[in-house]
Amino acid sequence: MDWLRELNCNNCGQRLNLGYVDRMTKCEKCGRDYPIENNGVSYAIAESASSSFYKFKNNIIERRLFNNVPVDMLEEAWQDALDLEYQNYSGQKYYDENPANLIPVVKKYHDALRKRLQCFLTLDYIALAPEKKGEIKNDRPMYNLLKLLNCLREAFSSQKAKIESVLNTGDLTLKKIMWVRHKSEHVISTVWPVPAKIFTDMAKQPDSPDVPEDILNYDFIKRVNNAVIDAYLLIIDLDHQINESCRKDSIERFRINS
């Protein structure tokens, strides 16, 4: 039997209360008792965030936590972006343009996508050399976001057209995310100019006199969000372990409309 989010009583069909119980639950309709056993933790390969799933084993309910750190990280970044949206529509432009408020959000999106790629590229069936997988799994600094995306291209060379159709659209945005993430480690956010300039050349600093390639503001956060969403959806498309029951809706819901 597959792991399910919800279970019905075997006796009467009533939906069981599983969310706030520990070792035992009782059917509210017929009164049947069901012991609950915790069955450990698994990595969720699909798009669902960390959550508990259940299945029957005779008359006992087994519960397992499916842990999905990359999606949890994405959801956290998205929530921060929504908070910025609220501040923006409240007329508080300070939040819309202040790098101290925006840089941490960009960092979260960067780290969420990097973690998702790391988890995916180290799966057993992915066609990368074991040495390379080991370096990715050990979080070697050389495997930055762009290098991981190149590893994705390498592992799925037969699906180059699908990959490029997605990444070419958001490639420049992803490079900008990397630039902000890199500079955030070297330049204190309170000394960034307002509005903050964005480049893709790592040699350029936030206070560069050059014409910027972008501006760090709420509009940029929205584009970052959606570029990362597109990359997540691409990974779902490429992953043959994800079947029809694992829909893209759980990721698509994080999209922010312009």
C-alpha positions as CSV (number, residue, x, y, z in Angstrom):
1,M,0.0,0.0,0.0
2,D,1.2,3.5,-0.8
3,W,1.8,6.1,1.8
4,L,-1.2,8.5,2.0
5,R,-1.7,11.9,3.6
6,E,-5.1,10.8,5.1
7,L,-6.7,7.5,6.0
8,N,-10.4,6.4,6.5
9,C,-11.6,4.0,9.1
10,N,-11.5,0.4,8.0
11,N,-14.7,-0.3,9.8
12,C,-17.0,2.6,8.8
13,G,-15.1,4.7,6.2
14,Q,-15.0,7.8,8.4
15,R,-12.0,10.1,7.9
16,L,-9.6,9.5,10.8
17,N,-8.0,12.3,12.9
18,L,-4.3,11.9,12.4
19,G,-2.9,15.4,12.6
20,Y,-2.7,16.0,16.4
21,V,-2.4,12.5,17.8
22,D,0.7,10.6,19.0
23,R,0.2,6.9,19.8
24,M,-3.5,6.3,19.3
25,T,-6.4,7.6,17.4
26,K,-10.1,6.8,17.6
27,C,-12.7,6.9,14.9
28,E,-15.2,9.6,15.8
29,K,-18.1,7.7,14.1
30,C,-17.8,4.1,15.2
31,G,-15.3,4.4,18.1
32,R,-12.7,2.0,16.8
33,D,-9.2,2.5,18.2
34,Y,-6.1,2.5,16.0
35,P,-2.6,2.3,17.5
36,I,0.0,4.5,15.6
37,E,3.6,3.5,15.1
38,N,6.2,5.9,13.9
39,N,8.1,4.4,10.9
40,G,11.1,6.7,10.6
41,V,12.1,9.5,8.2
42,S,12.5,9.3,4.4
43,Y,13.6,11.9,1.9
44,A,10.7,13.0,-0.3
45,I,11.8,12.8,-3.9
46,A,8.8,14.6,-5.2
47,E,7.6,18.2,-4.8
48,S,5.8,17.9,-1.5
49,A,7.2,19.7,1.4
50,S,8.1,17.9,4.6
51,S,5.0,16.2,6.0
52,S,3.7,13.0,7.6
53,F,2.2,10.2,5.6
54,Y,0.3,7.1,6.7
55,K,-0.7,3.6,5.8
56,F,-2.4,0.6,7.4
57,K,-0.4,-2.4,8.5
58,N,-3.1,-4.9,9.6
59,N,-5.1,-2.8,12.2
60,I,-2.1,-0.6,13.1
61,I,-1.4,2.8,11.4
62,E,2.2,3.4,10.4
63,R,3.3,7.0,10.2
64,R,6.4,8.2,8.4
65,L,7.9,11.7,8.1
66,F,8.9,12.5,4.5
67,N,11.5,15.2,4.8
68,N,12.1,17.6,1.9
69,V,14.5,20.3,3.0
70,P,14.7,22.0,-0.5
71,V,11.0,22.6,-0.7
72,D,10.9,23.7,2.9
73,M,13.6,26.3,2.1
74,L,11.7,27.4,-1.0
75,E,8.5,27.9,1.0
76,E,10.4,29.9,3.6
77,A,11.8,32.2,0.8
78,W,8.3,32.5,-0.7
79,Q,6.8,33.5,2.6
80,D,9.4,36.2,3.0
81,A,8.6,37.5,-0.5
82,L,4.9,37.7,0.5
83,D,5.9,39.7,3.5
84,L,7.8,42.1,1.2
85,E,4.7,42.3,-1.0
86,Y,2.6,43.3,1.9
87,Q,5.0,46.0,2.9
88,N,5.2,47.2,-0.7
89,Y,1.4,47.5,-1.1
90,S,1.3,49.2,2.3
91,G,3.3,52.0,0.8
92,Q,6.4,51.3,2.8
93,K,9.0,51.8,0.1
94,Y,11.7,51.4,2.7
95,Y,11.1,47.7,2.6
96,D,10.8,47.6,-1.2
97,E,14.3,49.0,-1.8
98,N,16.4,48.5,1.3
99,P,19.1,45.9,0.6
100,A,19.1,44.8,4.3
101,N,15.6,43.5,3.8
102,L,16.0,42.1,0.3
103,I,19.4,40.4,0.3
104,P,18.4,37.6,2.9
105,V,15.4,36.7,0.6
106,V,17.6,36.3,-2.5
107,K,20.1,34.2,-0.4
108,K,17.2,31.9,0.6
109,Y,16.1,31.4,-3.0
110,H,19.7,30.7,-4.1
111,D,20.3,28.2,-1.3
112,A,16.9,26.5,-1.9
113,L,17.7,25.8,-5.6
114,R,21.3,24.8,-4.9
115,K,20.1,22.3,-2.3
116,R,17.4,20.9,-4.7
117,L,20.0,20.4,-7.4
118,Q,22.4,18.7,-4.9
119,C,19.7,16.3,-3.7
120,F,18.6,15.5,-7.3
121,L,22.0,15.1,-8.9
122,T,23.2,12.6,-6.3
123,L,20.4,10.1,-6.8
124,D,21.6,6.7,-7.7
125,Y,20.2,6.7,-11.2
126,I,21.6,10.1,-12.3
127,A,24.2,9.6,-15.0
128,L,27.2,11.4,-13.4
129,A,30.5,10.0,-12.4
130,P,30.6,8.7,-8.8
131,E,33.5,11.0,-7.9
132,K,31.5,14.0,-9.1
133,K,28.4,12.9,-7.1
134,G,30.6,12.5,-4.0
135,E,31.9,16.1,-4.4
136,I,28.4,17.4,-4.9
137,K,27.1,15.5,-1.9
138,N,30.0,16.7,0.3
139,D,29.0,20.3,-0.6
140,R,32.3,21.2,-2.2
141,P,32.4,25.0,-2.8
142,M,33.4,24.5,-6.4
143,Y,29.9,23.3,-7.2
144,N,28.2,26.6,-7.2
145,L,24.7,27.1,-8.6
146,L,25.8,27.5,-12.2
147,K,28.2,24.5,-12.1
148,L,25.3,22.4,-10.7
149,L,23.1,23.6,-13.5
150,N,25.8,22.5,-16.0
151,C,25.9,19.1,-14.2
152,L,22.2,18.9,-14.9
153,R,22.8,19.5,-18.6
154,E,25.5,16.8,-18.5
155,A,23.4,14.2,-16.8
156,F,20.4,14.8,-19.1
157,S,22.2,15.5,-22.4
158,S,19.5,13.7,-24.3
159,Q,16.9,16.2,-23.1
160,K,19.0,19.3,-23.9
161,A,16.2,21.1,-25.7
162,K,13.8,20.8,-22.7
163,I,16.5,22.0,-20.3
164,E,17.6,24.9,-22.4
165,S,14.1,26.1,-23.0
166,V,13.7,26.6,-19.3
167,L,17.2,27.7,-18.3
168,N,17.8,30.1,-21.1
169,T,14.8,32.1,-20.0
170,G,15.9,32.4,-16.4
171,D,19.7,32.0,-16.9
172,L,20.5,35.7,-16.6
173,T,18.3,35.9,-13.5
174,L,20.1,32.9,-11.9
175,K,23.4,34.5,-12.6
176,K,22.2,37.7,-10.8
177,I,21.0,35.6,-7.9
178,M,24.6,34.1,-7.7
179,W,26.1,37.6,-7.8
180,V,23.9,38.9,-4.9
181,R,24.6,35.7,-2.9
182,H,28.3,36.1,-3.4
183,K,28.5,39.8,-2.6
184,S,26.3,39.3,0.5
185,E,29.2,37.4,2.0
186,H,31.7,40.2,1.4
187,V,29.8,43.5,1.6
188,I,27.7,44.4,4.7
189,S,24.1,44.9,3.5
190,T,23.8,48.2,5.4
191,V,26.5,49.8,3.2
192,W,24.9,48.8,-0.1
193,P,23.6,51.8,-2.0
194,V,19.9,52.4,-2.3
195,P,18.6,51.4,-4.7
196,A,21.1,48.6,-4.9
197,K,22.7,47.8,-8.3
198,I,23.0,44.2,-9.5
199,F,25.6,42.8,-12.0
200,T,26.6,39.3,-13.2
201,D,30.4,40.1,-13.3
202,M,31.8,38.9,-10.0
203,A,34.6,41.4,-10.2
204,K,32.1,44.3,-9.9
205,Q,31.0,45.6,-6.5
206,P,27.6,47.0,-5.4
207,D,29.0,50.5,-5.4
208,S,30.4,50.2,-9.0
209,P,29.9,53.4,-11.1
210,D,28.9,51.2,-14.1
211,V,25.3,51.0,-15.4
212,P,23.7,48.2,-13.5
213,E,22.2,45.1,-15.2
214,D,19.4,45.1,-12.7
215,I,18.1,46.8,-9.5
216,L,17.6,45.0,-6.2
217,N,14.0,45.7,-5.4
218,Y,10.7,43.9,-5.0
219,D,10.2,43.4,-8.7
220,F,13.5,41.6,-8.9
221,I,12.4,39.4,-5.9
222,K,9.3,38.4,-7.9
223,R,11.5,37.5,-11.0
224,V,13.9,35.5,-8.8
225,N,11.0,33.6,-7.2
226,N,9.5,32.6,-10.6
227,A,12.9,31.7,-12.1
228,V,13.6,29.3,-9.2
229,I,10.0,27.9,-9.5
230,D,10.7,27.2,-13.2
231,A,13.9,25.4,-12.3
232,Y,12.2,23.3,-9.7
233,L,9.5,22.3,-12.2
234,L,12.2,21.4,-14.7
235,I,13.7,19.0,-12.2
236,I,10.3,17.4,-11.6
237,D,9.9,16.9,-15.4
238,L,13.3,15.2,-15.5
239,D,12.9,12.9,-12.6
240,H,11.4,9.6,-13.7
241,Q,10.8,8.6,-10.0
242,I,7.9,11.1,-9.9
243,N,4.7,9.6,-11.0
244,E,1.3,11.1,-11.9
245,S,0.2,11.2,-8.2
246,C,3.1,13.7,-7.6
247,R,1.7,16.8,-9.2
248,K,3.5,20.1,-9.9
249,D,0.8,22.0,-8.2
250,S,2.6,22.0,-4.9
251,I,5.5,24.0,-6.5
252,E,3.4,26.1,-8.9
253,R,1.4,27.5,-5.9
254,F,4.6,29.4,-4.9
255,R,4.6,31.4,-8.2
256,I,4.1,35.2,-7.7
257,N,2.1,36.9,-10.5
258,S,3.5,40.1,-11.9
